[in-house]
Amino acid sequence: MKTVELEKDEMRKEYRREDLGPSVRGKYYEAYKKETNLVLLSPDVAAAFPDDASVNRALRALLKLAQRSAGLAGPSGRRAKTQR
Protein backbone atom coordinates (compact mmCIF):
# COMPACT_ATOMS: atom_id res chain seq x y z
CA MET A 1 0.00 0.00 0.00
CA LYS A 2 1.42 3.33 -1.05
CA THR A 3 1.36 6.14 1.52
CA VAL A 4 1.30 9.80 0.65
CA GLU A 5 3.04 12.20 2.97
CA LEU A 6 1.41 15.60 3.18
CA GLU A 7 2.72 18.68 4.83
CA LYS A 8 0.85 19.73 7.94
CA ASP A 9 -2.41 21.60 7.21
CA GLU A 10 -2.25 20.86 3.48
CA MET A 11 -5.23 19.39 1.63
CA ARG A 12 -4.94 16.95 -1.20
CA LYS A 13 -5.09 18.30 -4.72
CA GLU A 14 -8.48 16.71 -5.43
CA TYR A 15 -10.12 18.82 -2.70
CA ARG A 16 -10.86 22.48 -3.19
CA ARG A 17 -11.54 24.68 -0.18
CA GLU A 18 -14.45 26.44 -1.85
CA ASP A 19 -16.23 23.07 -2.34
CA LEU A 20 -16.28 22.49 1.42
CA GLY A 21 -18.47 25.49 2.21
CA PRO A 22 -17.97 28.21 4.79
CA SER A 23 -16.32 27.32 8.07
CA VAL A 24 -17.99 28.40 11.28
CA ARG A 25 -16.05 28.53 14.51
CA GLY A 26 -17.88 26.95 17.44
CA LYS A 27 -20.74 25.68 15.29
CA TYR A 28 -21.45 22.70 17.57
CA TYR A 29 -20.25 24.23 20.86
CA GLU A 30 -23.67 24.81 22.45
CA ALA A 31 -24.92 21.31 21.55
CA TYR A 32 -21.70 19.78 22.88
CA LYS A 33 -21.97 21.77 26.10
CA LYS A 34 -25.54 20.55 26.68
CA GLU A 35 -24.63 16.89 26.21
CA THR A 36 -21.40 16.94 28.19
CA ASN A 37 -21.23 17.02 31.94
CA LEU A 38 -17.57 16.78 32.79
CA VAL A 39 -16.56 17.50 36.36
CA LEU A 40 -12.99 17.85 37.52
CA LEU A 41 -12.39 16.60 41.05
CA SER A 42 -9.73 18.08 43.26
CA PRO A 43 -6.77 15.71 43.67
CA ASP A 44 -7.53 15.00 47.34
CA VAL A 45 -11.15 14.11 46.54
CA ALA A 46 -10.19 12.05 43.47
CA ALA A 47 -7.75 10.04 45.60
CA ALA A 48 -10.68 8.76 47.68
CA PHE A 49 -12.40 7.17 44.67
CA PRO A 50 -10.90 4.43 42.49
CA ASP A 51 -13.23 5.02 39.52
CA ASP A 52 -16.23 6.95 38.21
CA ALA A 53 -18.73 4.33 39.38
CA SER A 54 -17.67 4.81 43.00
CA VAL A 55 -18.06 8.58 42.68
CA ASN A 56 -21.58 8.11 41.31
CA ARG A 57 -22.50 5.68 44.12
CA ALA A 58 -21.27 8.14 46.76
CA LEU A 59 -23.16 11.05 45.19
CA ARG A 60 -26.36 9.01 44.89
CA ALA A 61 -26.08 8.01 48.55
CA LEU A 62 -25.57 11.66 49.50
CA LEU A 63 -28.61 12.69 47.44
CA LYS A 64 -30.74 9.99 49.04
CA LEU A 65 -29.63 11.11 52.51
CA ALA A 66 -30.35 14.76 51.69
CA GLN A 67 -33.81 13.90 50.38
CA ARG A 68 -34.55 11.82 53.46
CA SER A 69 -33.39 14.65 55.71
CA ALA A 70 -35.49 17.16 53.80
CA GLY A 71 -38.52 14.92 54.24
CA LEU A 72 -38.12 14.96 58.02
CA ALA A 73 -37.75 18.70 58.22
CA GLY A 74 -40.70 21.06 58.25
CA PRO A 75 -40.99 24.30 56.28
CA SER A 76 -38.62 26.13 58.62
CA GLY A 77 -35.93 23.51 58.25
CA ARG A 78 -36.44 22.23 61.80
CA ARG A 79 -38.21 19.16 62.96
CA ALA A 80 -41.82 19.75 63.78
CA LYS A 81 -42.61 19.41 67.47
CA THR A 82 -45.12 16.75 68.34
CA GLN A 83 -47.98 17.67 70.61
CA ARG A 84 -48.53 15.58 73.74
N, C-alpha and C positions, 0 to 999 in steps of 0.2 A: 504494500500500500504506500503510495507516494504522499508525503506530507509537504504542505506548503507553509513556509515560514513568512509571517507578515510582521511588519513593524507594528509597534504598539499604536493603538487608536487608528489603524488604517483599514478601510473596508476593501473588500475584494472588488476587482474591476467590474464584475457583472452587476454590482449594486450601485445605484445612484442615490445620493442623499435626497434629492427632490422626490423620488418615488416613495420614500418612507413617510412622508407627511411631516407636519410641523411637530416639533418636540415641545413638550410641556413639562416644566419642572414641578415636581410634587403632585402630579396628576392623580395618583392613587394614595396620597398621604392620609387624607381624612378617612378613607375606607380602611386602610391598614391600621390606623390608630384605634378605630372602633372595634376591630376584631382582635387586637392584640392587648393583652393585659400582662405585661412583663413587670415584675417587681424585683428590685435589687435589695437583698438583705444585707444588713451590716455584717461584717466578718464574724463578730462575736455571736450573733444570732444564727448565722449560717452554720457555724461550728456545732451547734446543738442538734442539727437535723442532717441525717445522712443523705436524704433525697427529697424530691418534691412531694412524693406521696405522704411522707411524715409531716411535712409542713402543712399540707392540706388537712390531714387528720387533726393536728393540733388546733388549727384555725376553726375547723368545724366543731370541735369540742368546746372551744372558747365561745363560739356563737351560740351553741346549745345552752351553755351555762349562763350566758348573758340573757338569753330569751327566758330561761327559767327564772332568773333573778328578777327580770322585768315583770314577769307574771305574778310574782309574790308581792311586788311593791304596788302601792296605791298611786293615785295621781300625783301626790306630793313627793314621791320617791321613797317614802317611809312605809313601813308595814302598818297596815290598818290595825288599830286597837280593837280587841274583841270586847264586847260588853258582857258583863257577868250577870 
